[in-house]
Amino acid sequence: MSQGERDKLRVLLKYWVEHNREHSQEFREWAEKARASGEAEVAAELLEAVRAMEKTTRILSRSLQRLEEA
């Protein structure tokens, strides 16, 4: 991978991590709204999506760390 590609990937990983964090927060907010309006199953599924998004974010963060250490 060229230095230019490494630089671009670093920028993309930072963006993806932040973007996922924002989405996770939004999913949590909507899960609470769904729960409050009696949609317990929808709320549970949204929280499942949050957990999956957080796992993805951890993986992306590790990738970014490895790239920055190299």
C-alpha positions as CSV (number, residue, x, y, z in Angstrom):
1,M,0.0,0.0,0.0
2,S,1.4,3.4,-0.9
3,Q,1.9,6.1,1.7
4,G,-1.0,8.1,0.1
5,E,-3.3,5.1,0.5
6,R,-2.2,4.6,4.1
7,D,-3.0,8.3,4.8
8,K,-6.4,8.0,3.1
9,L,-7.2,4.8,5.1
10,R,-6.2,6.5,8.3
11,V,-8.6,9.3,7.6
12,L,-11.3,6.9,6.6
13,L,-10.9,4.8,9.7
14,K,-11.1,7.9,11.9
15,Y,-14.3,9.0,10.1
16,W,-15.9,5.5,10.3
17,V,-15.2,5.2,14.0
18,E,-16.7,8.6,14.8
19,H,-19.6,8.0,12.4
20,N,-20.4,4.7,14.1
21,R,-20.3,6.2,17.5
22,E,-22.8,8.8,16.4
23,H,-25.1,6.2,14.9
24,S,-24.9,4.1,18.1
25,Q,-26.0,7.0,20.2
26,E,-28.9,7.7,17.8
27,F,-29.9,4.0,17.9
28,R,-30.0,4.1,21.7
29,E,-32.2,7.2,21.7
30,W,-34.6,5.6,19.3
31,A,-34.6,2.4,21.3
32,E,-35.6,4.4,24.4
33,K,-38.4,6.1,22.4
34,A,-39.6,2.7,21.1
35,R,-39.5,1.2,24.6
36,A,-41.4,4.1,26.1
37,S,-44.1,3.7,23.5
38,G,-44.6,0.0,24.2
39,E,-42.4,-1.3,21.3
40,A,-40.2,-3.5,23.5
41,E,-39.2,-5.9,20.7
42,V,-38.2,-3.0,18.4
43,A,-36.2,-1.5,21.3
44,A,-34.5,-4.8,21.9
45,E,-33.6,-5.1,18.2
46,L,-32.2,-1.5,18.1
47,L,-30.1,-2.3,21.2
48,E,-28.8,-5.4,19.4
49,A,-27.8,-3.2,16.5
50,V,-26.0,-0.9,19.0
51,R,-24.0,-3.8,20.3
52,A,-23.1,-4.9,16.7
53,M,-22.2,-1.4,15.8
54,E,-20.0,-1.0,18.9
55,K,-18.2,-4.3,18.1
56,T,-17.6,-3.0,14.6
57,T,-16.3,0.3,16.0
58,R,-13.9,-1.6,18.3
59,I,-12.5,-3.5,15.3
60,L,-12.1,-0.4,13.3
61,S,-10.4,1.3,16.2
62,R,-7.9,-1.6,16.5
63,S,-7.3,-1.3,12.8
64,L,-6.6,2.4,13.1
65,Q,-4.3,1.8,16.1
66,R,-2.3,-0.8,14.2
67,L,-2.0,1.5,11.2
68,E,-0.8,4.3,13.3
69,E,1.8,2.1,15.1
70,A,3.2,0.8,11.8
